[in-house]
Amino acid sequence: MPEITVEIPVNETSYTLKIEKQLLNKAGKEIAQIFNGSKIMVVTDETVHGYYGETVLNQLKAVGYDVQCIVLPPGEQTKTFSSMPDIYSQLIESGLTRSDLIIALGGGVVGDITGFAAATYLRGISFVQIPTTLLAQVDSSVGGKVGVDLPEGKNLVGAFYHPDLVMIDPLVLATLTDESFADGMAEVIKYGCIKDQAFFTHLAECSSRSEVMEQIEWVIETCCTIKKEVVQADEKDTSERMLLNFGHTLGHAIEAYYNYEMYSHGQGVAIGMVELSKIAEEKSLTKSGTTEKIISILEKHHLPTQLAEPKDYAEILSYIKKDKKNFEGSLNVIILDEIGKAQKYKTDGQFFDSLKKGGTTS
């Protein structure tokens, strides 16, 4: 079983990522190795609960834990600050104390909102991530970023709060829709873009979901190892960790503009990577031909490369002003020198001006 240890020297935090098929069926034994308390609250959503809730709850009860469950509506619309009072109320009513444990069982939305609840309830309670989507397994469950969305933008309220354990069972990906699987592939492809040209090339040679699944443990381990190294170098997202945001500045703006209904996170990031690279190529900041390589691999994995309504960019760009990567009037965008090599580029909102004319550069 591949195991990756994330170590954060600044606050002497470390935790393990375990990647193994059938790991969900050993949830009780795995949790017992890191938690010797008595009470656990599992937070999940309706969809995941239907597939895996009973398995996890029974596993935990079998080793003697007092287990309760909060089941949330699925979708990004749940990940809002207005959802928090009800979650806190259920934690209080269950009698959860700081000596107890919260488990996030689900995709990125469940992981983010549960992590934020764990970080803030009683000023901090231990939690474990059991990610059930590809996006969560390769990205959002690792690194300690937790939070919720506001109407003004994505993840504008949150914290850096690390789990005690991340349990990744690749077999749960079998129940994902093709769209959800593709959503995660956007983040997988991003890792190749910013850090690993050979990984990018290998992904480009995969022509189907089934081909990716044949080597899924290696894919997840590669992505998590890259993220581990970046997070250990820059936990608070002020330098090296910003590279992980390639495509996200525009992607988050797209998600927020359409109220998290028209484009998923991975779809927004995919479009963001393409449009950002087009602009950077036009400005001679990125090697010529890079954008075409990104478009080609995204299309192979059934991801969009442009907006259905490019005219919307004129209004979408206003959301970039609220992006967390704005510092002292400057915007930090991530651009590629070439595939496998990224850099932080300080600019301003005018960097995206060409998009106001329809989402393509001449």
N, C-alpha and C positions, 0 to 999 in steps of 0.2 A: 504494500500500500504506500503510494507516494505521500510523504509528509513534508510540509514546508513550515518552518518556524519564522514568524515575523517578530523582530526585536526592535523596540523603540527605546534607544539608549537614554533619551532625555528624561523620560518619566519611568524608566526601568520596567517597561511593560513588554511582555512577550506572550505569544499565543500560537497555537498550532493549527494549520490547515490540513485536514485529512481528506484524501481523495481516494475513494474506493467504491467499486460497484457493490451493491447490496448493503452499503453502510447504514442505510435507513433502518434495516432490520436488526441492527445492533445498537440502536439509539440509546436504549437504557444503559447498557454496559459502558458505552463511550461517555455518557454524561456522568455516570457514577465514578469515573476516573478523575473527574475535575470538580465535582460538586458533592459535598457530603451533608448538605442541608436536607430539609424534608419537603419543602413546598416549591412547585414549579408552575408558572403560568406560560402556556403556549399561545402565541399570537399567530394567527394565520388568516387566510381569506377563504371565501366560500368555495372557490374552485379547488384550491389546494387541499382544503379540508375534506372535500369529497373524494379526492384521490388518496391522500396520505395521512389525513388527520387521525383516523382510527389506529393505523399502524404505529405512529409515533406515540400517541397517548397510551396505547396498550403496552408498548415497550417500556415506557417510563413507569407505569403502574406495576409492571411485573417485577421491577427491582425495588419496589416499596415507596415510591414517591407519591405524595398527595398532589394530584395534577388537575388543573383547571384550564379552560380554553376560552380565548376571545376570538370570535370569527368576524372578520371585517368584510365589507363589500370589496370585490376585486377592482383593480384599475387605479390609474394615477389620480383620479378625482378623489380617492380616499386619503391620499397623502397630503392632507391640509392641516393647518393649525387648528381649524374648527373641529377636527376629529379627535383632538387630544383630550378635551375634558371628559368625554365618555370613556376613553381608554383609562385615564387616571381613576375615574370613579369605579370602574370594574376592578382595577388593581387594589384600590382601597377596600372595596366590599369583600374581596377575596382574602383580605388580611395579609397581603404580601408585605414582608419586611425586607430590610437591607441584607438579611442573612439568607434570603431566598433567591430564586433564579427565574429569569424570563428567557424563553426560547422563541426566536423568530423563525417560523416555518413558512417559507414562501419565496416570492421573487423580490426584485429590488424595492418595490413599494413597501411590502411587509417588512423587509429588513431595515429600510430607512426609518420608517415610522416607529417600529418596535425599538430600534436602537436609540432613537430620540427619547422615547418613553423611558427606557432604561437609564439613559444619561441624566434625566431630569427628575424622575420619580424618587422621592426621598433623597435627592441630591446624588443619586447614583446607585444602581443595583446591577449585579452581574447578569450578563446575558450571553447567549450562544446563538450563532447563525447556522441555520440549516437551509441553504439556498436551493430553490427548486427550478429556477430558470437558468438558461445558459448565461444570460447577461449577469445575473446575480452571482453565479458560480465563478465567472472569470473576472468580475470587476467589483460590483457594489458591495459584496459581502466581505471584501478584503480592504483593509486600510483605515477603518475607523471613522469614515465619514457617515454621519447620520443626520437626518433632518426632515423637514416638511416644506411644502410649497406655499407661497402666498399668491394672491391674484396678480401681483406685480411681477412675479417671476418664480423660477424653479429653485428650490433648495436655499431660499434666502434666510431661513431660520434653521439652525442646526448646531451640531457640536462635533468635536473629534472625540470619539468614545469607542474604545476597542472591545471586541468580544473576548470571551475567555477561550473560545474554541469555534472553529468553522468546520462543519461536517459536510462534505461534498460527495453526493452519490450520483454519478453520471447517469444511472439507469432511470432516474426520475424524468430525464429529458424526453423519454419516449412518449410522455403524455402531452408534450407541448404541441401547439399548432405549428404549421410551417411558418406562419408569420411571426410567432413568438420566437421560434428557433432562429429565424433570420435576424430578428431584433438583436439577439445576443451575438450573432456573427459580426455585426457592425463593430462591436467592442473588440472582438477577437481580431478583426482586420486592423483596427486602430493600433493594436500592440505591434503588429508587423510594420505598420507605417512609421511608427515613431522610434522603434528600438531594434528591429530584427528583420533585416532584408530577406534572409534565408527562410524565415518563418512565413513571411509574406508570399514569397515565391511558392512555397509548399502549399499554402492555402489556395493560391491561384490555380494550382493544378488539380484541386478538388472540384469536381463538377456537380456534386449533389450533397444533400444532407447526410445520406447514408455513408458516403465516403468520409465525411467529417466524423461521423459517429464511430467508424471503424477504428479511429485513433483518438477518441475523445478524451481519454485520460491524459494523453500526452499534450493535447491542445490546451486543456484546462491547466495542467501543471506548468506549461510554458508561459501562459498568460499570467498566472498567479506568481510565478517566480519573477517575472519582469516587474509586476506591481509591487511585490515585496521589496525588491531592491530600490525602487523609486521611493516608496513610502519610508523605508528605513533611512534614506538620505535626506528626506524632507517631509516630515510628518504633517506639518501645518500648511502645506501648499503655498509656499512663498518662492520657491525656485524650481528645483528639479521635478517636483510632483506636478507642476503646471503642465508638463509635457503630456500628461494623461488626458488633458482637456482638448486635445486636437479634435477639431470639428464640433466641440461642445458649445462654444460661445454662440455660434449661429444656431446650432441644434437646439439648445435650450430656448432661444428666442422663438424659434419656430413652434416648439411644443407649447409655450406659454401663449403665443398669439392665437393659436387654435384651441385654447382652453383644454389642452391635453386630450383632445378627442380625435383629431384628424390624423396626426402623425405620432407614432410611438417614439420612445427615446432613441432606439437604434436607428429608426428611419430619419429622425431629425439630425442625428450625428452623421449618418451617411451623406445626406445632402450637404451638411456643414463641411465635411471633409472635402467634398468635390468643389464647392463654391470657393472655399478658402484657398484651395490649391490653384484654382483657375486665376484668382486674383494675384496670388503670390508668383505664379508663373509670368503673368503679364508684367509684374513689377521686377522680374528677373531675380526674385528671391528664392525660387524653387526651380530645380532642374527641369528643363523642357521635356515634356512627355510623361511627367509624373502623374498628372491628373488623369490622363488616358488609362494608365495602369490601374489607378484607383477605381475609375468608372468600370473598367472591365471586370475587376474582381467583385465589386459590389453587385453588378448585374448578374454574375454567376450565382451569387447567393441571394438573389431575388430581393435586393434592396433598391429603393429609389435613389436617383442621382440628381433630381431636380424637383422643384415644386410643381404641383399641378397648376397652380395659379401664380406665376412669377410676379405678376403685378402687385401681389401682397407684400413683397419685400419692402416697399416704401413705408409701410406701417410696422412690419416685423422688426425693422432695424431700431426702432425706438426702444425695444426691450433690451437691446445690447447695452444701453446706457446704465441699466440696472444690474448688469452682470457683476458677480463677485470679483471678477478679475480686473475691475477698474480700480486703479490706484492713483490718487493725486492727479486726477484729470487725464491720466494715460490709460490706455487699454492694452493689456498683455494678451496677444493672440499667439497661438502655437502654429508654426509653419514648418514645412519639411524642406531641408536642403535637398534631399532626395529620399527615396524609399529606404526606411531603416534609420534615418537620421533626422531628428527634429530639433528645433530651437525656439526659445521664447523671443518674440519680436514685439517691442514696445511701439505703439502707434496711437492713433485716436480713432474716433468713430468714422472719420472720413475714409478710412481704409476700405470700408464696405460700400462706398458711394456708387460704384458701378452697378451694384445690385438694384439700385432704385430704377434702373432703366430696363429691368426685366429678368434679372437673375443670371445673365450671361455676360461675359466680357468679350470684347472684340479681339 
